[in-house]
Amino acid sequence: MPKTLGAEGEERACNWMLARGWRVLERNFRRRGGEIDIVAMDGATLVMAEVKTRSRIHEKFGGGEQAVNSKKRRRIIKTTHKWMRAHSFFGQKRYDIIEWTVSEGRWRLRWVPGAFRQWHQSDDWRYYDDRFQYNDASGRFEFRDE
């Protein structure tokens, strides 16, 4: 059975995390009132990742980052607290957004670490990874399928 675009984006996000040396602890953690797409560890930091995959950037709806509005962020935060209680985790945490844009078979990545804290800040989210090429013109990472 073929995967949906969203499921493929989450799979690629997990593979990207694993390639960076992160540990993926759980996928699609659901509790009443919310869901977390990916729960991972980046070193000693717990990462709650929201993955958004778009077939293109839509002018009306924007990219994946814009889709994580204040209501969605509150739900993610509440669900995070439920996960932390269930797993007796009391360490450092971070909320990331992983945004994929797919166009003509090419997958482009935009990673926004600490997205909820940096929501209104400048482009401090930029990081470089040699498996992904940063495109200055678009302000995005581009995954090299070669």
LINCOR-V53867 format. One record per backbone hydrogen bond with DSSP energy under -0.5 kcal/mol. CO is the residue of the C=O (numbers start at 1). NH is the residue of the N-H. Records with the same first field share a line. If there is no record, write none. Layout:
CO = NH + NH
This chain:
4 = 8
5 = 9
6 = 10
7 = 11
8 = 12
9 = 13
10 = 14
11 = 15
12 = 16
13 = 17
14 = 18
15 = 19
16 = 20
17 = 20 + 22
18 = 21
22 = 24
23 = 25 + 41
26 = 39
28 = 30
29 = 36
31 = 34
34 = 31
36 = 29
37 = 28
38 = 40 + 49
39 = 25 + 26
40 = 47
41 = 23 + 43
42 = 45
44 = 46
45 = 42
46 = 48 + 94
47 = 40 + 49
48 = 96
49 = 38 + 51
50 = 52 + 98
52 = 100
54 = 102
56 = 58
57 = 59
58 = 62
62 = 58
63 = 67
64 = 68
65 = 68
67 = 69
69 = 73
70 = 74
71 = 75
72 = 76
73 = 77
74 = 78
75 = 79
76 = 80
77 = 81
78 = 82
79 = 83
80 = 84
81 = 85
82 = 86
83 = 87
84 = 89
85 = 88
88 = 90
92 = 46
94 = 48 + 96
95 = 115 + 116
96 = 50
97 = 99 + 112
98 = 52 + 100
99 = 110
100 = 54
101 = 103 + 108
103 = 106
106 = 103 + 108
107 = 143
108 = 101
109 = 141
110 = 99 + 112
111 = 113
112 = 97 + 115
114 = 117 + 118
118 = 121
122 = 124
123 = 126
129 = 132
131 = 144
132 = 129
133 = 142
134 = 136
135 = 139 + 140
140 = 135
141 = 109
142 = 133
143 = 145
